[in-house]
Amino acid sequence: MAEYGIHHVISNFSKPSIFEVIGHDNLASSLRAAFLHLFKVKTVFSKKIYCRFFSV
């Protein structure tokens, strides 16, 4: 049954609209900023916890 409907899926691929491209770029840049902030917070938090164990 699935082999009869496969041509409908393949023929529906089209170029993304300008709004989809802009949306993808905005999402990618905001996710990048969020992950950078997350890693900065994690680094500061880790230093506060582990510095008392490894201080010389």
Secondary structure as the mmCIF struct_conf table of DSSP 4:
data_model
#
loop_
_struct_conf.conf_type_id
_struct_conf.id
_struct_conf.beg_label_comp_id
_struct_conf.beg_label_asym_id
_struct_conf.beg_label_seq_id
_struct_conf.end_label_comp_id
_struct_conf.end_label_asym_id
_struct_conf.end_label_seq_id
HELX_RH_AL_P HELX_RH_AL_P1 ALA A 2 SER A 11
TURN_TY1_P TURN_TY1_P1 ASN A 12 ASN A 12
HELX_LH_PP_P HELX_LH_PP_P1 LYS A 15 SER A 17
HELX_RH_AL_P HELX_RH_AL_P2 ILE A 18 PHE A 54
#
